[in-house]
Amino acid sequence: MFTLEQIEEIHRKLQLFGVKDKDLPILTEQLNGNEIITVVKDGRNIQLLISQLLDFDSFQKLGYGSVGQ
């Protein structure tokens, strides 16, 4: 369990050193589909290739269900 002081220190450091999504650089090169992204599924992080995400049939074959599940 964190103390209030520890939480405040973490908060300060995140504000100083954290990068907001909107401040990330814009992609300038082509994607090839082999890039790995992480998503949350059923409360746990999973990794998948962008090509798998774009090919939802293969996403389902991996056992990750369908939209709305």
LUMROPA-611506 format. One record per residue: z, x, y of N, C-alpha, C in turn; chain. Coordinates in Angstrom, 3 decimals, padded with zeros to 6 digits. Each point is the difference from the previous one (the first is absolute). Layout:
% residues N
+----------+----------+----------+----------+----------+----------+----------+----------+----------+-------+
:      n_Z :      n_X :      n_Y :     ca_Z :     ca_X :     ca_Y :      c_Z :      c_X :      c_Y : kette :
+----------+----------+----------+----------+----------+----------+----------+----------+----------+-------+
:        Z :        X :        Y :        Z :        X :        Y :        Z :        X :        Y :     A :
...
+----------+----------+----------+----------+----------+----------+----------+----------+----------+-------+
END
This chain:
% residues 69
+----------+----------+----------+----------+----------+----------+----------+----------+----------+-------+
:      n_Z :      n_X :      n_Y :     ca_Z :     ca_X :     ca_Y :      c_Z :      c_X :      c_Y : kette :
+----------+----------+----------+----------+----------+----------+----------+----------+----------+-------+
:  000.000 :  000.853 : -001.173 :  000.000 : -000.853 :  001.173 :  000.000 :  000.900 :  001.237 :     A :
: -000.801 : -000.348 :  000.965 : -000.080 :  000.780 :  001.236 :  000.999 : -000.515 :  001.032 :     A :
:  000.512 :  000.917 :  000.790 :  000.858 : -000.406 :  001.111 : -000.895 : -000.441 :  001.159 :     A :
:  000.564 : -000.673 :  000.960 : -000.743 : -000.438 :  001.171 : -000.574 :  001.198 :  000.749 :     A :
:  000.772 :  001.072 :  000.079 : -000.473 :  001.207 :  000.680 : -001.207 :  000.604 : -000.718 :     A :
:  000.022 :  000.007 : -001.326 : -001.126 :  000.530 : -000.767 : -001.251 : -000.855 :  000.204 :     A :
:  000.184 : -001.296 :  000.003 : -001.127 : -000.923 :  000.209 : -000.595 :  000.209 :  001.381 :     A :
:  000.849 :  000.149 :  001.007 : -000.488 :  000.231 :  001.362 : -000.749 :  001.325 :  000.100 :     A :
:  000.480 :  001.043 : -000.690 : -000.673 :  001.300 :  000.001 : -001.360 : -000.093 : -000.689 :     A :
: -000.063 : -000.688 : -001.115 : -001.283 : -000.212 : -000.697 : -000.961 : -000.752 :  000.914 :     A :
:  000.477 : -001.020 :  000.656 : -000.821 : -000.794 :  000.919 : -000.558 :  000.876 :  001.119 :     A :
:  000.841 :  000.827 :  000.586 : -000.445 :  000.900 :  001.077 : -001.078 :  000.960 : -000.494 :     A :
:  000.206 :  000.577 : -001.174 : -000.980 :  000.950 : -000.543 : -001.321 : -000.691 : -000.327 :     A :
:  000.072 : -001.202 : -000.524 : -001.234 : -000.740 : -000.283 : -000.765 : -000.293 :  001.285 :     A :
:  000.718 : -000.343 :  001.050 : -000.663 : -000.258 :  001.279 : -000.634 :  001.266 :  000.562 :     A :
:  000.654 :  001.134 : -000.188 : -000.521 :  001.264 :  000.527 : -001.182 :  000.532 : -000.809 :     A :
:  000.087 : -000.093 : -001.323 : -000.964 :  000.679 : -000.851 : -000.919 : -000.939 : -000.781 :     A :
:  000.282 : -001.290 :  000.012 : -000.822 : -000.942 : -000.745 : -001.343 : -000.247 :  000.672 :     A :
: -000.986 : -000.367 : -000.799 : -001.333 : -000.326 :  000.509 : -000.270 : -001.465 : -000.305 :     A :
: -000.342 : -000.755 :  001.014 : -000.332 : -001.410 : -000.191 : -001.394 : -000.109 : -000.600 :     A :
: -000.204 : -001.006 : -000.828 : -001.311 : -000.208 : -000.612 : -001.110 : -000.016 :  001.039 :     A :
:  000.254 : -000.636 :  001.131 : -001.031 : -000.117 :  001.028 : -000.336 :  001.344 :  000.646 :     A :
:  000.853 :  001.004 : -000.208 : -000.235 :  001.321 :  000.563 : -000.660 :  000.973 : -000.973 :     A :
: -000.269 : -000.458 : -001.229 : -000.672 :  000.858 : -000.970 : -001.454 :  000.199 :  000.412 :     A :
: -000.597 :  001.130 : -000.377 : -001.393 :  000.237 :  000.384 : -000.943 : -000.990 : -000.681 :     A :
: -001.095 : -000.290 :  000.659 : -001.019 : -000.894 : -000.541 : -000.865 :  000.786 : -000.979 :     A :
: -000.320 : -000.617 : -001.114 : -000.824 :  000.638 : -001.019 : -001.385 :  000.296 :  000.564 :     A :
: -000.434 :  001.231 : -000.149 : -001.312 :  000.389 :  000.528 : -000.976 :  000.400 : -001.100 :     A :
:  000.479 :  000.167 : -001.231 : -000.907 :  000.356 : -001.084 : -000.131 : -001.155 : -000.992 :     A :
: -001.012 :  000.065 : -000.852 : -000.237 : -001.043 : -000.994 :  001.062 :  000.061 : -001.099 :     A :
:  000.378 : -001.139 : -000.510 :  000.859 : -000.055 : -001.179 : -000.891 :  000.075 : -001.230 :     A :
:  000.520 :  000.591 : -001.080 : -000.792 :  000.057 : -001.232 :  000.580 : -000.873 : -001.107 :     A :
:  001.102 : -000.669 :  000.262 :  000.605 : -000.888 : -000.987 :  001.059 :  000.673 : -000.852 :     A :
:  000.113 :  001.325 :  000.083 :  000.990 :  000.721 : -000.801 :  001.293 :  000.254 :  000.764 :     A :
:  000.113 : -000.543 :  001.200 :  001.220 :  000.146 :  000.777 :  001.081 : -000.880 : -000.626 :     A :
:  001.220 :  000.483 :  000.018 :  001.118 : -000.728 : -000.600 :  000.804 : -000.667 :  001.112 :     A :
:  000.314 : -001.265 : -000.207 :  000.888 : -000.716 :  000.911 :  001.180 : -000.528 : -000.816 :     A :
:  001.070 : -000.310 :  000.691 :  001.182 : -000.551 : -000.644 :  000.226 : -001.405 :  000.532 :     A :
:  000.261 : -000.922 : -000.909 :  000.311 : -001.382 :  000.369 :  001.284 : -000.396 : -000.721 :     A :
:  000.620 : -001.062 :  000.473 :  001.204 : -000.512 : -000.643 : -000.403 : -001.197 : -000.844 :     A :
:  000.329 :  000.053 : -001.274 : -000.284 : -001.087 : -000.940 :  001.276 : -000.329 : -000.739 :     A :
:  000.431 : -001.245 :  000.099 :  001.226 : -000.454 : -000.673 :  001.200 :  000.886 :  000.328 :     A :
:  000.089 :  000.408 :  001.267 :  001.152 :  000.754 :  000.456 : -000.009 :  001.478 : -000.352 :     A :
: -001.116 :  000.505 : -000.533 : -000.068 :  001.432 : -000.300 : -001.308 :  000.567 :  000.528 :     A :
:  000.018 :  001.270 :  000.336 : -001.193 :  000.662 :  000.510 : -000.924 :  000.359 : -001.153 :     A :
: -001.286 : -000.262 :  000.194 : -001.007 :  000.435 : -000.964 : -001.110 :  000.697 :  000.767 :     A :
: -000.685 :  000.913 : -000.676 : -001.125 :  000.687 :  000.615 : -001.282 : -000.483 : -000.650 :     A :
: -001.062 : -000.099 :  000.802 : -001.297 : -000.346 : -000.528 : -001.073 :  000.627 :  000.872 :     A :
: -001.169 :  000.130 : -000.602 : -001.138 :  000.517 :  000.749 : -000.554 : -001.093 :  000.898 :     A :
: -000.548 :  000.395 :  001.120 : -000.626 : -000.985 :  000.881 : -001.107 : -000.731 : -000.751 :     A :
: -000.736 :  000.712 : -000.839 : -001.062 : -000.648 : -000.774 :  000.558 : -001.099 : -000.900 :     A :
:  001.214 :  000.193 : -000.524 :  000.620 : -001.040 : -000.818 :  000.367 : -001.216 :  000.841 :     A :
:  000.478 :  000.247 :  001.202 :  000.360 : -001.104 :  000.880 : -001.241 : -000.797 :  000.386 :     A :
: -001.081 :  000.707 :  000.276 : -001.229 : -000.677 :  000.389 : -000.658 : -000.700 : -001.174 :     A :
:  000.237 :  000.484 : -001.212 : -000.514 : -000.636 : -001.213 :  001.162 : -000.753 : -000.634 :     A :
:  000.256 : -001.196 :  000.499 :  001.207 : -000.730 : -000.402 :  000.028 : -000.301 : -001.485 :     A :
: -001.170 : -000.087 : -000.651 : -000.011 : -000.229 : -001.446 :  000.709 :  001.128 : -000.735 :     A :
: -000.244 :  001.250 :  000.407 :  000.685 :  001.113 : -000.659 :  001.482 : -000.010 :  000.346 :     A :
:  000.342 : -000.446 :  001.196 :  001.400 : -000.128 :  000.395 :  000.712 : -000.960 : -000.949 :     A :
: -000.657 : -001.122 : -000.327 :  000.591 : -000.960 : -000.936 :  000.103 :  000.595 : -001.396 :     A :
: -000.996 :  000.788 : -000.415 :  000.021 :  000.611 : -001.326 :  001.159 :  000.982 : -000.163 :     A :
:  000.458 :  000.568 :  001.102 :  001.137 :  000.898 : -000.052 :  001.317 : -000.764 : -000.192 :     A :
: -000.072 : -001.329 :  000.020 :  001.180 : -000.804 : -000.236 :  000.762 : -000.400 :  001.245 :     A :
: -000.671 :  000.080 :  001.176 :  000.696 : -000.333 :  001.224 : -000.255 : -001.420 :  000.447 :     A :
: -000.480 : -000.841 : -000.883 : -000.103 : -001.422 :  000.286 : -001.105 : -000.363 :  000.955 :     A :
:  000.178 : -001.129 :  000.634 : -001.009 : -000.493 :  000.928 :  000.655 : -000.356 :  001.321 :     A :
: -000.813 : -000.284 :  000.977 :  000.506 : -000.360 :  001.329 :  000.910 : -001.207 : -000.135 :     A :
:  001.134 :  000.053 :  000.677 :  000.908 : -001.135 :  000.017 :  001.062 :  000.050 : -001.079 :     A :
: -000.071 :  000.971 : -000.901 :  001.022 :  000.081 : -001.048 :  001.231 :  000.673 :  000.496 :     A :
+----------+----------+----------+----------+----------+----------+----------+----------+----------+-------+
END
